[in-house]
Amino acid sequence: MSVDTLEKKNTQKVISSPQKQESFFSKRRRKIVTDPLNDDNPITIQVLGICSALAVTTLLQPTLVMAISVVVVIAMSNLTISLLRKYIPPRIRIIVQLAVVATLVTLVSELLKAYFYDMSKVLNVFVGLIITNCIVMGRLEAFAMGNKPWDSILDGLGSGLGYAWIILAVAFFRELLGSGSIFGFKVFEAMGIENFPINGVMNNPVGAFIILGLIIWVQRTKTGYIEN
């Protein structure tokens, strides 16, 4: 058999053999989710979403609701924009993105009013501000507009969870040191410490700045990140 014939057969095998599909949770896709948790965190590394990290983190319960709301909005808006990306004219893409995010935020707000009315009154203004959250708009523009739906969902989940754990960590220390409680449970009273000195600074945005600054310092020291 000639060399040309062998080459033709090998070429036909390559063409006829189906391409191996990437698994749903391949190494690359796991990295999409895990990178925003630490190495590329939207708050501590990209310095986005700082306003809500300072404003809603006085207590853990509203912070948890806010974190879940942001995760849902980012993941679903990423999915929607990824599905529509080929049909969105470049000149109006920002308007379309804002419309998608505003619709999802409205749905989240209405669900909170229907099932968690007291919490919706606490978070009403801040849930509305998710529309202009730089993390949400940044992921739509930087990722969802150029990637497939499943990858975009994973990116939204990763960015949302990266945002969530930071604000929950800030809220944990602020509520513990500022109110002596965790999710409303009086920790120090349960431990028999009746006169634990409560730090009033933690009930102000200054306290959030201090806690967030310490988290950024510890994280960047651990990862070796240097601002360019």
N, C-alpha and C positions, 0 to 999 in steps of 0.2 A: 504493500500500500504506500502510495506516495506521500510526501510531507504535506503537500497542498490538500490532499484528501483528509488527512488527519486534522489539519487546522480547521477545515470546513466543518468537520464533525464536532470538534470541540466548541467552535463558535455557535453551532446550532444548539448544543447542550446548554450553553450559557444563556442563550436567548430564550430557549424553551422553558428553562427552570424558573419557577416563580421566585420573586425576591422575598427574602425573609422579612416578615413584618416585625416592627419594633414592639416589644411587649408594653403593656399599659404602665408598668412600673419599672421601666428599664433604668439603668444607672443614670443616664442623662436626664430622664424625667424625675427621678428622685432628687437629683441635684437642683432641679427647678424649684422644688418644694422646700428643700433644706437650706439652700443658700440664703434666702431672706430671713431665716430664723436667727442667723448669727453673722456670717461673713458679709452679707449684703443687706443687713437689716434696714428697713425703710426709715426708722426713727433714728437709731444710733449711728448708722453709717451714712445714709443718704440725707439725714436730717429733714425728714418730711413728716407731716402730721403732728407737729409739735403742739399746736394749739389745743387739740383735744386731749393730748397727753397731759397737759397742764390743767385743763378746765374740768374734766369729768372724773378725775381720779381721786377725789376726796374719800369716796367710799367704794368698796369692792363690788357691791351689787349693781349699781348703775354702770360701773366700768365694765363688768362682765356682759351686760346687755349691749352696751355700745360696741364692745369687741366683737360679739357675735353678729351684730348688725353690719359692721364694716366687712367682716369676712364674707358674709352672704352677698353684700352689694358688689364687692370686688370680683368674686368668683362668677356671679351671674352676669355682671356687665362685661367681663372679659369674654365669657362664652357668647353672649349676644353679639358683641362687636366682631368677634372672630367669625361667626356665621355670616355676618353681613359685610365683611370687609371688602369683598370683591364687588359689591354693589354700591359702596359709598363713594361719591365723588370726592376727590382729595380736598377741594376747596371748602366743603361743608362738613368735613369729618369731625371737627371739634364740636360743631352744633349737634350733630347726630350723637356723638359720645355723651354730651351733656344731657340730651333728651333721654337717652337710655338710662343713665345714672339717676336722673331726676325721677323717672318712672319707678325705678326699683326702690329708691329712697322713700317715695310716697307710699308704695305698698308696705314697706317695713314700718313706716310711721303709723299707717292705718291699722296694721296688725297689732302694734303695741297699744294703740288706743282701744282696740277691741278686747284684748286679752290681758294687758298689763297697764291699765289706765294710770295708776299712780306713778308707775315708772315712766310712762310716756310724758307726764307733766314735768318730771325731773329732766328728761333728756330731749324734750321737744325741740329746742333750739339747736342742740348739738347734732341730733340725727339729721336735721335739715342741712346742716353744714357739711355732711358727708358728700353732698353734690360737688362742692368745691375742694374736697380733700385732694391734696397733691398726689397722694399715693394712688388713689383710684384713677385719676386722669392720667397720671404718669404711666401706669401699667397698660391702660388702653392704648395710649399713643406709642409706647416703646415696645409692647409685646403683642397684644391682641390684634393689632392692625396688620401684623406680619406673620402670624402663626396659626396653626390649626386649633380647632375647638378644644380638644382634650388637653393639649399643652397649655392653652390659655386658661382653662379651669385650674390646672395645677399651679400655674403662675399666680393666679388670683388667690388660691388657698394659701400658698407659701407667703405671699406678701401680707395677706390678711392675718395669718397666724403670727408672722413676725411682728406686726403692729400690735396684735392682741397681747402677746406675752409681756411686752414691754410696759404697756399701760396697766396691765394687771399687777405686774411687779411694783410699779410706782404706787398703785392704789393700795396694795398690801401694806407697804411700809407707812404710807400716809394715814391709813385708817388705824393701824396698830399704834403708831406713835402719837397720832393726833386725837384719837377717840378711845384708845385702849381696847379696841374690839376688832373682830374679824367677821365679816358678813353680819354685823350687828351683835355678835356674841361677845360679851364682856370677858376678855381673856384674863386680864389681871385680877378681876374680882373672883373669877373661878379658881385662880391660883392662890387666893387668900391675900393678895396684895391690894389693900383697899386705898392706899394713898400714893399710887404710882403717879409720878409727875407727868401730866399730859402736856405735850409740846404743841402750843397753839400755832406755831409757824407752819406746821404740817397741814393745817386747815386753810392755808393761803397758797396762791400760786408759787410763792417763794419756796415753800416746802417741796413742791413738785419739781421746781428747777434743781434744788439740791439733790433730791433722790435720783432724778434723771441724769444729772451730771455725774453722780457716783456710778450709776449703771454704765454710762458711756465710758467712763475712765476704766472700770474693771474689765469691760468687754474688749476695749481696744488694747489694753495691756495684755490680755490673754491671747488675742488673735494677732497682735503685732501690727495692727492697721495704722498707717501713717497717712494723714491728710495731704493730698497733692496740692 
